């Protein structure tokens, strides 16, 4: 799955390839970990 991680007001948001919101996290590292768990 393709995704983007963007910084918004001090936290990060993960979006799919069409720009649809998937989830947010406190840090990019947390988002990466959540993605690994989600698609494992």
Residue frames as a rotation matrix with the C-alpha (Angstrom) as fourth column:
UNK 1
0.580 0.814 0.000 0.00
0.814 -0.580 0.000 0.00
0.000 0.000 -1.000 0.00
UNK 2
-0.412 -0.656 0.632 1.22
0.617 -0.711 -0.336 3.48
0.670 0.251 0.698 -0.81
UNK 3
0.612 0.579 -0.538 0.94
0.789 -0.402 0.465 6.14
0.053 -0.709 -0.703 1.85
UNK 4
-0.068 -0.585 0.808 2.17
0.210 -0.800 -0.562 9.59
0.975 0.131 0.177 2.85
UNK 5
0.176 0.054 -0.983 3.16
0.984 -0.038 0.174 10.86
-0.028 -0.998 -0.060 6.27
UNK 6
-0.059 -0.141 0.988 2.68
0.340 -0.934 -0.113 14.58
0.939 0.329 0.103 6.82
UNK 7
-0.722 -0.222 -0.655 3.25
0.692 -0.226 -0.686 16.84
0.005 -0.949 0.317 9.84
UNK 8
-0.059 0.784 0.618 0.16
0.287 -0.580 0.762 18.76
0.956 0.222 -0.191 10.99
UNK 9
0.449 0.299 0.842 0.17
-0.547 -0.653 0.524 21.02
0.707 -0.695 -0.129 14.05
UNK 10
-0.136 -0.662 0.737 2.85
-0.988 0.039 -0.147 19.06
0.069 -0.749 -0.659 15.90
UNK 11
0.057 0.113 0.992 1.66
-0.278 0.956 -0.093 15.53
-0.959 -0.271 0.086 15.13
UNK 12
-0.860 -0.357 -0.365 1.79
-0.444 0.172 0.879 13.36
-0.251 0.918 -0.307 12.02
UNK 13
0.304 0.944 0.131 -1.03
-0.592 0.295 -0.750 12.11
-0.746 0.151 0.648 9.83
UNK 14
-0.775 -0.462 0.431 -0.89
-0.003 0.686 0.728 9.11
-0.632 0.563 -0.533 7.56
UNK 15
0.171 0.794 -0.583 -2.76
-0.728 -0.297 -0.618 9.36
-0.664 0.530 0.527 4.27
UNK 16
0.255 -0.054 0.965 -3.36
0.469 0.880 -0.075 6.75
-0.846 0.471 0.250 1.59
UNK 17
-0.635 -0.642 0.431 -2.29
0.658 -0.157 0.736 7.31
-0.405 0.751 0.522 -2.03
UNK 18
-0.105 0.673 0.732 -5.51
0.793 -0.387 0.470 9.22
0.600 0.630 -0.493 -2.79
UNK 19
-0.676 -0.240 0.697 -5.01
-0.125 -0.895 -0.429 11.56
0.726 -0.377 0.575 0.18
UNK 20
0.461 0.886 -0.045 -7.61
-0.177 0.142 0.974 9.90
0.869 -0.441 0.222 2.39
UNK 21
-0.082 -0.446 0.891 -6.83
-0.948 -0.240 -0.208 10.07
0.307 -0.862 -0.403 6.13
UNK 22
0.036 0.025 -0.999 -5.86
0.037 0.999 0.026 6.73
0.999 -0.038 0.035 7.67
UNK 23
0.680 0.155 -0.716 -4.67
0.703 0.139 0.697 7.62
0.208 -0.978 -0.015 11.19
UNK 24
0.563 -0.535 0.630 -2.57
-0.423 -0.842 -0.336 10.04
0.710 -0.077 -0.700 13.21
UNK 25
0.488 -0.513 -0.706 0.38
0.793 0.599 0.112 9.55
0.366 -0.614 0.699 15.53
UNK 26
0.851 -0.214 -0.480 2.54
0.189 -0.727 0.660 11.63
-0.491 -0.652 -0.578 17.84
UNK 27
-0.003 -0.928 -0.373 5.74
-0.545 -0.312 0.778 11.03
-0.838 0.206 -0.505 15.85
UNK 28
0.266 0.008 -0.964 6.81
-0.940 0.222 -0.258 9.72
0.212 0.975 0.067 12.46
UNK 29
-0.785 -0.601 -0.149 8.48
-0.535 0.780 -0.325 6.76
0.311 -0.175 -0.934 14.19
UNK 30
-0.578 0.666 0.472 5.18
-0.240 0.413 -0.878 5.87
-0.780 -0.621 -0.079 15.88
UNK 31
0.386 0.731 -0.563 3.38
-0.765 -0.088 -0.638 6.13
-0.516 0.677 0.525 12.54
UNK 32
-0.182 -0.543 -0.820 5.96
-0.870 0.478 -0.124 3.83
0.459 0.690 -0.559 10.90
UNK 33
-0.950 -0.162 0.266 5.49
-0.288 0.781 -0.554 1.27
-0.118 -0.603 -0.789 13.69
UNK 34
-0.167 0.972 0.167 1.70
-0.371 0.095 -0.924 1.46
-0.914 -0.216 0.344 13.39
UNK 35
0.336 0.235 -0.912 1.97
-0.939 0.010 -0.343 0.93
-0.071 0.972 0.224 9.63
UNK 36
-0.642 -0.633 -0.432 4.17
-0.641 0.753 -0.151 -2.14
0.421 0.180 -0.889 10.12
UNK 37
-0.840 0.372 0.396 1.65
-0.107 0.601 -0.792 -3.59
-0.532 -0.707 -0.465 12.56
UNK 38
0.072 0.943 -0.324 -1.31
-0.599 -0.219 -0.770 -2.71
-0.798 0.249 0.549 10.36
UNK 39
0.583 0.140 -0.801 0.11
-0.807 0.212 -0.551 -4.36
0.093 0.967 0.237 7.23
UNK 40
-0.503 -0.793 0.344 2.02
-0.834 0.550 0.047 -7.25
-0.227 -0.263 -0.938 8.84
